[in-house]
Amino acid sequence: MNKANKKINCPRCYSHKLYKFGKDKEGNQKYQCKECKRQFAPSATPKERQLKDYPRCPVCNK
């Protein structure tokens, strides 16, 4: 499936009503949801997945 056929939806409310909202530092298209105002880039890695690669702090366990 190519990008033209792929429907992009909001990761928070799953709406398809989006604005183009500039580009991120890697040059990927960013969007803002018209319904909940969330800003996101569909090709970006979610913050939760980025943090799983690091070990937990032995003092505070976060």
N, CA, C and O atoms as CSV, one atom per row, in Angstrom:
chain,resi,resn,atom,element,x,y,z
A,1,MET,N,N,0.842,-1.175,0.000
A,1,MET,CA,C,0.000,0.000,0.000
A,1,MET,C,C,0.891,1.243,0.000
A,1,MET,O,O,1.811,1.336,0.813
A,2,ASN,N,N,0.639,2.182,-0.882
A,2,ASN,CA,C,1.446,3.399,-0.905
A,2,ASN,C,C,0.829,4.468,-0.006
A,2,ASN,O,O,-0.287,4.309,0.488
A,3,LYS,N,N,1.568,5.559,0.200
A,3,LYS,CA,C,1.116,6.607,1.124
A,3,LYS,C,C,-0.182,7.274,0.669
A,3,LYS,O,O,-0.969,7.713,1.507
A,4,ALA,N,N,-0.418,7.358,-0.639
A,4,ALA,CA,C,-1.619,8.017,-1.145
A,4,ALA,C,C,-2.884,7.272,-0.730
A,4,ALA,O,O,-3.927,7.901,-0.549
A,5,ASN,N,N,-2.822,5.957,-0.574
A,5,ASN,CA,C,-3.988,5.167,-0.204
A,5,ASN,C,C,-4.133,4.981,1.301
A,5,ASN,O,O,-5.156,4.477,1.764
A,6,LYS,N,N,-3.137,5.374,2.059
A,6,LYS,CA,C,-3.147,5.148,3.497
A,6,LYS,C,C,-3.921,6.264,4.199
A,6,LYS,O,O,-3.604,7.442,4.034
A,7,LYS,N,N,-4.949,5.888,4.990
A,7,LYS,CA,C,-5.700,6.862,5.769
A,7,LYS,C,C,-4.954,7.107,7.075
A,7,LYS,O,O,-4.589,6.162,7.776
A,8,ILE,N,N,-4.732,8.361,7.395
A,8,ILE,CA,C,-4.062,8.722,8.641
A,8,ILE,C,C,-5.137,9.134,9.630
A,8,ILE,O,O,-6.037,9.904,9.293
A,9,ASN,N,N,-5.046,8.625,10.849
A,9,ASN,CA,C,-5.994,9.033,11.867
A,9,ASN,C,C,-5.250,9.449,13.133
A,9,ASN,O,O,-4.079,9.123,13.322
A,10,CYS,N,N,-5.947,10.163,13.977
A,10,CYS,CA,C,-5.377,10.671,15.224
A,10,CYS,C,C,-5.113,9.511,16.182
A,10,CYS,O,O,-5.989,8.668,16.374
A,11,PRO,N,N,-3.917,9.448,16.791
A,11,PRO,CA,C,-3.631,8.365,17.742
A,11,PRO,C,C,-4.416,8.485,19.048
A,11,PRO,O,O,-4.513,7.509,19.791
A,12,ARG,N,N,-4.978,9.661,19.345
A,12,ARG,CA,C,-5.730,9.844,20.590
A,12,ARG,C,C,-7.215,9.540,20.401
A,12,ARG,O,O,-7.778,8.732,21.139
A,13,CYS,N,N,-7.864,10.189,19.403
A,13,CYS,CA,C,-9.319,10.047,19.248
A,13,CYS,C,C,-9.714,9.290,17.980
A,13,CYS,O,O,-10.900,9.043,17.758
A,14,TYR,N,N,-8.746,8.920,17.149
A,14,TYR,CA,C,-8.937,8.136,15.922
A,14,TYR,C,C,-9.734,8.863,14.837
A,14,TYR,O,O,-10.252,8.229,13.916
A,15,SER,N,N,-9.833,10.176,14.942
A,15,SER,CA,C,-10.518,10.968,13.920
A,15,SER,C,C,-9.669,11.043,12.652
A,15,SER,O,O,-8.441,10.994,12.713
A,16,HIS,N,N,-10.336,11.162,11.506
A,16,HIS,CA,C,-9.640,11.345,10.230
A,16,HIS,C,C,-9.623,12.826,9.824
A,16,HIS,O,O,-9.124,13.168,8.752
A,17,LYS,N,N,-10.164,13.699,10.674
A,17,LYS,CA,C,-10.221,15.132,10.378
A,17,LYS,C,C,-8.939,15.791,10.873
A,17,LYS,O,O,-8.794,16.068,12.064
A,18,LEU,N,N,-8.003,16.042,9.946
A,18,LEU,CA,C,-6.677,16.531,10.316
A,18,LEU,C,C,-6.269,17.742,9.497
A,18,LEU,O,O,-6.713,17.922,8.363
A,19,TYR,N,N,-5.415,18.570,10.088
A,19,TYR,CA,C,-4.718,19.647,9.390
A,19,TYR,C,C,-3.276,19.212,9.188
A,19,TYR,O,O,-2.724,18.491,10.019
A,20,LYS,N,N,-2.662,19.641,8.098
A,20,LYS,CA,C,-1.212,19.505,7.995
A,20,LYS,C,C,-0.636,20.562,8.925
A,20,LYS,O,O,-1.123,21.693,8.944
A,21,PHE,N,N,0.393,20.218,9.699
A,21,PHE,CA,C,0.879,21.108,10.753
A,21,PHE,C,C,2.396,21.214,10.729
A,21,PHE,O,O,3.043,21.098,11.769
A,22,GLY,N,N,2.966,21.432,9.555
A,22,GLY,CA,C,4.409,21.596,9.439
A,22,GLY,C,C,5.136,20.268,9.349
A,22,GLY,O,O,4.543,19.236,9.032
A,23,LYS,N,N,6.437,20.311,9.635
A,23,LYS,CA,C,7.269,19.105,9.569
A,23,LYS,C,C,8.114,19.006,10.828
A,23,LYS,O,O,8.439,20.017,11.451
A,24,ASP,N,N,8.470,17.773,11.200
A,24,ASP,CA,C,9.333,17.587,12.366
A,24,ASP,C,C,10.792,17.770,11.961
A,24,ASP,O,O,11.080,18.046,10.797
A,25,LYS,N,N,11.717,17.620,12.916
A,25,LYS,CA,C,13.128,17.896,12.629
A,25,LYS,C,C,13.741,16.926,11.628
A,25,LYS,O,O,14.775,17.236,11.037
A,26,GLU,N,N,13.130,15.754,11.421
A,26,GLU,CA,C,13.611,14.811,10.401
A,26,GLU,C,C,12.976,15.062,9.037
A,26,GLU,O,O,13.324,14.399,8.060
A,27,GLY,N,N,12.047,16.015,8.964
A,27,GLY,CA,C,11.398,16.335,7.696
A,27,GLY,C,C,10.110,15.570,7.439
A,27,GLY,O,O,9.564,15.647,6.338
A,28,ASN,N,N,9.605,14.829,8.432
A,28,ASN,CA,C,8.346,14.097,8.289
A,28,ASN,C,C,7.166,15.041,8.475
A,28,ASN,O,O,7.226,15.960,9.292
A,29,GLN,N,N,6.096,14.819,7.722
A,29,GLN,CA,C,4.896,15.647,7.824
A,29,GLN,C,C,4.260,15.479,9.197
A,29,GLN,O,O,4.088,14.357,9.674
A,30,LYS,N,N,3.906,16.608,9.839
A,30,LYS,CA,C,3.183,16.586,11.104
A,30,LYS,C,C,1.738,16.973,10.835
A,30,LYS,O,O,1.440,17.659,9.858
A,31,TYR,N,N,0.842,16.528,11.710
A,31,TYR,CA,C,-0.577,16.825,11.588
A,31,TYR,C,C,-1.116,17.279,12.926
A,31,TYR,O,O,-0.546,16.981,13.975
A,32,GLN,N,N,-2.242,18.018,12.879
A,32,GLN,CA,C,-2.972,18.359,14.094
A,32,GLN,C,C,-4.416,17.920,13.893
A,32,GLN,O,O,-5.016,18.192,12.853
A,33,CYS,N,N,-4.966,17.246,14.886
A,33,CYS,CA,C,-6.337,16.759,14.829
A,33,CYS,C,C,-7.307,17.926,15.014
A,33,CYS,O,O,-7.130,18.740,15.920
A,34,LYS,N,N,-8.326,18.009,14.165
A,34,LYS,CA,C,-9.336,19.063,14.288
A,34,LYS,C,C,-10.251,18.819,15.482
A,34,LYS,O,O,-10.837,19.762,16.014
A,35,GLU,N,N,-10.378,17.572,15.906
A,35,GLU,CA,C,-11.288,17.225,16.998
A,35,GLU,C,C,-10.663,17.464,18.378
A,35,GLU,O,O,-11.237,18.179,19.199
A,36,CYS,N,N,-9.490,16.870,18.636
A,36,CYS,CA,C,-8.896,16.940,19.984
A,36,CYS,C,C,-7.637,17.812,20.048
A,36,CYS,O,O,-7.061,17.982,21.122
A,37,LYS,N,N,-7.205,18.366,18.908
A,37,LYS,CA,C,-6.050,19.275,18.817
A,37,LYS,C,C,-4.702,18.602,19.075
A,37,LYS,O,O,-3.706,19.299,19.265
A,38,ARG,N,N,-4.641,17.289,19.088
A,38,ARG,CA,C,-3.370,16.574,19.276
A,38,ARG,C,C,-2.481,16.779,18.058
A,38,ARG,O,O,-2.955,16.716,16.924
A,39,GLN,N,N,-1.196,17.023,18.286
A,39,GLN,CA,C,-0.212,17.148,17.207
A,39,GLN,C,C,0.608,15.868,17.165
A,39,GLN,O,O,1.019,15.350,18.203
A,40,PHE,N,N,0.847,15.357,15.950
A,40,PHE,CA,C,1.595,14.111,15.817
A,40,PHE,C,C,2.172,13.982,14.421
A,40,PHE,O,O,1.728,14.641,13.480
A,41,ALA,N,N,3.172,13.120,14.307
A,41,ALA,CA,C,3.747,12.735,13.019
A,41,ALA,C,C,3.553,11.227,12.908
A,41,ALA,O,O,4.078,10.489,13.742
A,42,PRO,N,N,2.820,10.747,11.912
A,42,PRO,CA,C,2.520,9.314,11.819
A,42,PRO,C,C,3.751,8.423,11.725
A,42,PRO,O,O,3.695,7.261,12.127
A,43,SER,N,N,4.846,8.931,11.211
A,43,SER,CA,C,6.038,8.099,11.057
A,43,SER,C,C,6.940,8.143,12.288
A,43,SER,O,O,7.944,7.432,12.333
A,44,ALA,N,N,6.610,8.948,13.272
A,44,ALA,CA,C,7.446,9.087,14.471
A,44,ALA,C,C,7.237,7.909,15.422
A,44,ALA,O,O,6.167,7.301,15.443
A,45,THR,N,N,8.250,7.598,16.194
A,45,THR,CA,C,8.164,6.549,17.207
A,45,THR,C,C,7.530,7.143,18.460
A,45,THR,O,O,7.994,8.173,18.947
A,46,PRO,N,N,6.483,6.520,18.991
A,46,PRO,CA,C,5.869,7.040,20.215
A,46,PRO,C,C,6.866,7.089,21.367
A,46,PRO,O,O,7.765,6.252,21.456
A,47,LYS,N,N,6.704,8.069,22.243
A,47,LYS,CA,C,7.614,8.277,23.365
A,47,LYS,C,C,7.710,7.033,24.251
A,47,LYS,O,O,8.791,6.720,24.750
A,48,GLU,N,N,6.596,6.315,24.455
A,48,GLU,CA,C,6.619,5.132,25.309
A,48,GLU,C,C,7.578,4.079,24.759
A,48,GLU,O,O,8.304,3.443,25.523
A,49,ARG,N,N,7.586,3.891,23.439
A,49,ARG,CA,C,8.475,2.894,22.842
A,49,ARG,C,C,9.925,3.341,22.907
A,49,ARG,O,O,10.817,2.503,23.046
A,50,GLN,N,N,10.184,4.642,22.811
A,50,GLN,CA,C,11.552,5.142,22.896
A,50,GLN,C,C,12.129,4.891,24.286
A,50,GLN,O,O,13.304,4.546,24.411
A,51,LEU,N,N,11.331,5.058,25.317
A,51,LEU,CA,C,11.801,4.930,26.694
A,51,LEU,C,C,11.995,3.482,27.129
A,51,LEU,O,O,12.735,3.232,28.080
A,52,LYS,N,N,11.360,2.526,26.469
A,52,LYS,CA,C,11.492,1.124,26.857
A,52,LYS,C,C,12.907,0.595,26.651
A,52,LYS,O,O,13.279,-0.411,27.256
A,53,ASP,N,N,13.691,1.243,25.821
A,53,ASP,CA,C,15.042,0.788,25.539
A,53,ASP,C,C,16.022,1.099,26.671
A,53,ASP,O,O,17.125,0.552,26.694
A,54,TYR,N,N,15.642,1.957,27.600
A,54,TYR,CA,C,16.534,2.357,28.678
A,54,TYR,C,C,16.231,1.562,29.946
A,54,TYR,O,O,15.070,1.251,30.210
A,55,PRO,N,N,17.252,1.228,30.736
A,55,PRO,CA,C,17.002,0.510,31.995
A,55,PRO,C,C,16.330,1.432,33.010
A,55,PRO,O,O,16.464,2.654,32.938
A,56,ARG,N,N,15.616,0.843,33.942
A,56,ARG,CA,C,14.966,1.621,35.004
A,56,ARG,C,C,16.005,2.140,35.990
A,56,ARG,O,O,17.051,1.523,36.191
A,57,CYS,N,N,15.706,3.271,36.595
A,57,CYS,CA,C,16.577,3.865,37.605
A,57,CYS,C,C,16.548,2.993,38.864
A,57,CYS,O,O,15.464,2.686,39.361
A,58,PRO,N,N,17.703,2.586,39.391
A,58,PRO,CA,C,17.708,1.734,40.586
A,58,PRO,C,C,17.240,2.466,41.846
A,58,PRO,O,O,16.839,1.819,42.814
A,59,VAL,N,N,17.281,3.794,41.854
A,59,VAL,CA,C,16.884,4.566,43.033
A,59,VAL,C,C,15.373,4.788,43.061
A,59,VAL,O,O,14.718,4.490,44.059
A,60,CYS,N,N,14.819,5.314,41.957
A,60,CYS,CA,C,13.394,5.651,41.956
A,60,CYS,C,C,12.542,4.661,41.161
A,60,CYS,O,O,11.315,4.754,41.196
A,61,ASN,N,N,13.152,3.727,40.452
A,61,ASN,CA,C,12.468,2.693,39.670
A,61,ASN,C,C,11.573,3.275,38.573
A,61,ASN,O,O,10.536,2.695,38.249
A,62,LYS,N,N,11.965,4.411,38.002
A,62,LYS,CA,C,11.198,5.019,36.902
A,62,LYS,C,C,11.951,4.866,35.618
A,62,LYS,O,O,11.481,5.309,34.570
